[in-house]
Amino acid sequence: MRALVGDEHEFVCKEEIHLTVLKTSLFFSGDGFSAYDSKGELVFRVESYGPDTRDRDELILMDPHGRCLLTVRRKRPSLHQRWEGFRGERMDGQKPIFSVRRSSIIGRSDVTVEVYGSPVPEYLVVEGSFIHRCCTVYNAAKIPVAEIRRKVDTSTHVTLGKDVFSLSVKAGFDVAFTMGVILVLDQITGDGDGDAEVEAVNVQGHQAPQEQK
């Protein structure tokens, strides 16, 4: 996969990596996500992610030093909860590099990802349940490129709560882009839908298509 976030191939994995992602409560300021590598070092963080509607409509993915890597923003009005992703800190007039929306197709429980901007369109499919922290991202050749799983305590073999989960990203895939998709999935599945599944998501690079009514 080509680099979508950062400089050159800054976040395209040279080898498979495993991150532990922690989601904090949504009831206090400074809430969000933190992602750590296998050495326990902070890799990504998301803050200012609280109960206020304005805060929830725009989330910023940062590196450990606070550098803005990616902004995801809910597009309003939108019948299908469309979210857009922007490289760095979003500026007025800036075009998104991808968009994510809930599918209008009834009965779909997978997530479809379409990435443009290369000579040959890239298609990805996310199968499983993000709510239950058990889903896999597949490329067009049906090869897994990223996985989300419940975190298991290695010392006690106890499965931890859903606010702590594992993210595995294969070599050649953009891990920061994957984190951006996770932020949107979390918003869609947690936006008043209880334990309902995400039906489908379309992610595309560059200019988004016109909104479907």
ROKEGU-669400 format. One record per residue (C-alpha): x, y, z; residue in three letters; residue number from 1. Coordinates in nm, 2 decimals, always signed. Last residue first. Layout:
[[X,Y,Z],Ala,NUM] ...
This chain:
[[-2.90,+1.07,-0.03],Lys,213] [[-2.55,+0.98,-0.15],Gln,212] [[-2.30,+1.26,-0.10],Glu,211] [[-2.10,+1.35,-0.41],Gln,210] [[-1.78,+1.16,-0.44],Pro,209] [[-1.48,+1.25,-0.22],Ala,208] [[-1.17,+1.41,-0.36],Gln,207] [[-0.84,+1.25,-0.27],His,206] [[-0.84,+0.89,-0.14],Gly,205] [[-1.14,+0.68,-0.07],Gln,204] [[-1.28,+0.49,+0.22],Val,203] [[-1.62,+0.33,+0.20],Asn,202] [[-1.76,+0.19,+0.51],Val,201] [[-2.02,-0.08,+0.56],Ala,200] [[-2.28,-0.21,+0.80],Glu,199] [[-2.12,-0.13,+1.13],Val,198] [[-2.28,-0.37,+1.37],Glu,197] [[-2.53,-0.27,+1.63],Ala,196] [[-2.42,-0.30,+1.99],Asp,195] [[-2.57,+0.03,+2.10],Gly,194] [[-2.62,+0.25,+1.79],Asp,193] [[-2.61,+0.59,+1.95],Gly,192] [[-2.29,+0.70,+1.79],Asp,191] [[-2.06,+0.43,+1.93],Gly,190] [[-2.03,+0.22,+1.62],Thr,189] [[-1.98,+0.52,+1.40],Ile,188] [[-1.74,+0.70,+1.63],Gln,187] [[-1.53,+0.39,+1.69],Asp,186] [[-1.52,+0.30,+1.32],Leu,185] [[-1.40,+0.66,+1.25],Val,184] [[-1.11,+0.64,+1.50],Leu,183] [[-1.02,+0.29,+1.38],Ile,182] [[-1.00,+0.42,+1.02],Val,181] [[-0.75,+0.68,+1.13],Gly,180] [[-0.55,+0.42,+1.32],Met,179] [[-0.52,+0.22,+0.99],Thr,178] [[-0.40,+0.53,+0.81],Phe,177] [[-0.13,+0.57,+1.07],Ala,176] [[-0.03,+0.20,+1.03],Val,175] [[+0.02,+0.23,+0.65],Asp,174] [[+0.07,-0.13,+0.51],Phe,173] [[+0.39,-0.27,+0.36],Gly,172] [[+0.46,-0.51,+0.64],Ala,171] [[+0.14,-0.63,+0.82],Lys,170] [[-0.04,-0.44,+1.09],Val,169] [[-0.15,-0.60,+1.42],Ser,168] [[-0.38,-0.40,+1.65],Leu,167] [[-0.45,-0.53,+2.00],Ser,166] [[-0.73,-0.42,+2.22],Phe,165] [[-0.79,-0.24,+2.55],Val,164] [[-1.12,-0.06,+2.59],Asp,163] [[-1.29,-0.38,+2.50],Lys,162] [[-1.21,-0.53,+2.84],Gly,161] [[-0.91,-0.77,+2.90],Leu,160] [[-0.91,-1.14,+2.82],Thr,159] [[-0.74,-1.33,+3.10],Val,158] [[-0.44,-1.55,+3.03],His,157] [[-0.31,-1.45,+3.37],Thr,156] [[+0.05,-1.35,+3.27],Ser,155] [[-0.01,-1.30,+2.90],Thr,154] [[-0.30,-1.06,+2.96],Asp,153] [[-0.51,-1.10,+2.65],Val,152] [[-0.61,-0.81,+2.43],Lys,151] [[-0.92,-0.84,+2.22],Arg,150] [[-0.83,-0.85,+1.85],Arg,149] [[-0.80,-0.60,+1.56],Ile,148] [[-0.61,-0.73,+1.25],Glu,147] [[-0.43,-0.57,+0.96],Ala,146] [[-0.31,-0.67,+0.61],Val,145] [[-0.49,-1.00,+0.57],Pro,144] [[-0.46,-1.14,+0.21],Ile,143] [[-0.79,-1.16,+0.02],Lys,142] [[-0.61,-1.05,-0.30],Ala,141] [[-0.80,-0.72,-0.29],Ala,140] [[-0.66,-0.65,+0.05],Asn,139] [[-0.81,-0.78,+0.37],Tyr,138] [[-0.86,-0.60,+0.70],Val,137] [[-0.96,-0.82,+0.99],Thr,136] [[-1.21,-0.79,+1.27],Cys,135] [[-1.26,-0.89,+1.64],Cys,134] [[-1.28,-0.60,+1.88],Arg,133] [[-1.64,-0.69,+1.97],His,132] [[-1.76,-0.35,+1.85],Ile,131] [[-1.52,-0.38,+1.55],Phe,130] [[-1.70,-0.69,+1.44],Ser,129] [[-1.58,-0.91,+1.15],Gly,128] [[-1.47,-0.84,+0.80],Glu,127] [[-1.29,-0.53,+0.68],Val,126] [[-1.25,-0.52,+0.30],Val,125] [[-0.99,-0.34,+0.10],Leu,124] [[-0.98,-0.22,-0.26],Tyr,123] [[-0.70,-0.02,-0.42],Glu,122] [[-0.77,+0.15,-0.75],Pro,121] [[-0.50,+0.10,-1.01],Val,120] [[-0.31,+0.40,-1.13],Pro,119] [[-0.29,+0.53,-0.77],Ser,118] [[-0.50,+0.81,-0.61],Gly,117] [[-0.80,+0.61,-0.49],Tyr,116] [[-0.86,+0.39,-0.19],Val,115] [[-1.18,+0.19,-0.15],Glu,114] [[-1.26,+0.03,+0.18],Val,113] [[-1.56,-0.20,+0.24],Thr,112] [[-1.67,-0.28,+0.59],Val,111] [[-1.86,-0.60,+0.66],Asp,110] [[-2.20,-0.64,+0.82],Ser,109] [[-2.42,-0.58,+0.52],Arg,108] [[-2.79,-0.66,+0.58],Gly,107] [[-2.93,-0.34,+0.44],Ile,106] [[-2.72,-0.14,+0.19],Ile,105] [[-2.71,+0.22,+0.29],Ser,104] [[-2.35,+0.19,+0.39],Ser,103] [[-2.21,+0.41,+0.67],Arg,102] [[-1.95,+0.64,+0.54],Arg,101] [[-1.57,+0.70,+0.54],Val,100] [[-1.38,+0.95,+0.33],Ser,99] [[-1.02,+0.96,+0.22],Phe,98] [[-0.74,+1.20,+0.13],Ile,97] [[-0.97,+1.50,+0.21],Pro,96] [[-0.93,+1.82,+0.01],Lys,95] [[-0.82,+2.13,+0.20],Gln,94] [[-1.04,+2.44,+0.15],Gly,93] [[-1.02,+2.54,+0.51],Asp,92] [[-0.73,+2.37,+0.68],Met,91] [[-0.72,+2.03,+0.85],Arg,90] [[-0.41,+1.95,+1.06],Glu,89] [[-0.21,+1.68,+0.90],Gly,88] [[-0.35,+1.49,+0.60],Arg,87] [[-0.72,+1.50,+0.60],Phe,86] [[-0.98,+1.22,+0.66],Gly,85] [[-1.35,+1.26,+0.59],Glu,84] [[-1.64,+1.11,+0.78],Trp,83] [[-1.98,+1.04,+0.64],Arg,82] [[-2.25,+0.95,+0.88],Gln,81] [[-2.49,+0.80,+0.62],His,80] [[-2.75,+1.08,+0.61],Leu,79] [[-2.48,+1.35,+0.61],Ser,78] [[-2.53,+1.71,+0.69],Pro,77] [[-2.26,+1.75,+0.81],Arg,76] [[-1.93,+1.58,+0.74],Lys,75] [[-1.76,+1.43,+1.04],Arg,74] [[-1.40,+1.51,+1.06],Arg,73] [[-1.08,+1.30,+1.08],Val,72] [[-0.75,+1.48,+1.11],Thr,71] [[-0.42,+1.31,+1.05],Leu,70] [[-0.06,+1.35,+1.15],Leu,69] [[-0.07,+1.64,+1.40],Cys,68] [[+0.26,+1.65,+1.58],Arg,67] [[+0.20,+1.61,+1.96],Gly,66] [[+0.54,+1.46,+2.05],His,65] [[+0.41,+1.10,+2.07],Pro,64] [[+0.25,+1.13,+1.72],Asp,63] [[-0.09,+1.28,+1.68],Met,62] [[-0.43,+1.17,+1.54],Leu,61] [[-0.68,+1.45,+1.55],Ile,60] [[-1.05,+1.41,+1.60],Leu,59] [[-1.33,+1.64,+1.46],Glu,58] [[-1.70,+1.59,+1.52],Asp,57] [[-1.66,+1.45,+1.87],Arg,56] [[-1.51,+1.78,+2.00],Asp,55] [[-1.81,+1.98,+1.86],Arg,54] [[-2.06,+1.74,+2.02],Thr,53] [[-1.90,+1.77,+2.37],Asp,52] [[-1.87,+1.43,+2.53],Pro,51] [[-1.50,+1.41,+2.50],Gly,50] [[-1.21,+1.35,+2.26],Tyr,49] [[-0.97,+1.63,+2.33],Ser,48] [[-0.69,+1.37,+2.28],Glu,47] [[-0.57,+1.11,+2.03],Val,46] [[-0.23,+0.95,+2.07],Arg,45] [[+0.01,+0.75,+1.86],Phe,44] [[+0.34,+0.56,+1.91],Val,43] [[+0.39,+0.56,+2.29],Leu,42] [[+0.66,+0.31,+2.40],Glu,41] [[+0.56,-0.01,+2.58],Gly,40] [[+0.83,-0.21,+2.40],Lys,39] [[+0.57,-0.40,+2.19],Ser,38] [[+0.44,-0.06,+2.06],Asp,37] [[+0.19,+0.16,+2.23],Tyr,36] [[-0.13,+0.33,+2.10],Ala,35] [[-0.32,+0.59,+2.31],Ser,34] [[-0.68,+0.68,+2.24],Phe,33] [[-0.92,+0.96,+2.35],Gly,32] [[-1.01,+1.15,+2.66],Asp,31] [[-0.84,+1.49,+2.74],Gly,30] [[-1.16,+1.63,+2.90],Ser,29] [[-1.37,+1.38,+3.09],Phe,28] [[-1.67,+1.16,+3.02],Phe,27] [[-1.56,+0.97,+2.71],Leu,26] [[-1.35,+0.72,+2.90],Ser,25] [[-1.02,+0.61,+2.76],Thr,24] [[-0.94,+0.38,+2.48],Lys,23] [[-0.61,+0.20,+2.49],Leu,22] [[-0.45,+0.05,+2.18],Val,21] [[-0.17,-0.21,+2.21],Thr,20] [[+0.03,-0.22,+1.89],Leu,19] [[+0.18,-0.51,+1.70],His,18] [[+0.41,-0.46,+1.40],Ile,17] [[+0.47,-0.66,+1.09],Glu,16] [[+0.78,-0.54,+0.90],Glu,15] [[+0.88,-0.23,+0.71],Lys,14] [[+0.55,-0.08,+0.81],Cys,13] [[+0.43,+0.22,+0.61],Val,12] [[+0.42,+0.50,+0.86],Phe,11] [[+0.71,+0.72,+0.74],Glu,10] [[+0.68,+0.60,+0.38],His,9] [[+0.73,+0.95,+0.23],Glu,8] [[+0.63,+1.20,+0.50],Asp,7] [[+0.32,+1.14,+0.70],Gly,6] [[-0.01,+0.97,+0.61],Val,5] [[-0.12,+0.80,+0.29],Leu,4] [[+0.19,+0.60,+0.20],Ala,3] [[+0.12,+0.35,-0.08],Arg,2] [[+0.00,+0.00,+0.00],Met,1] 
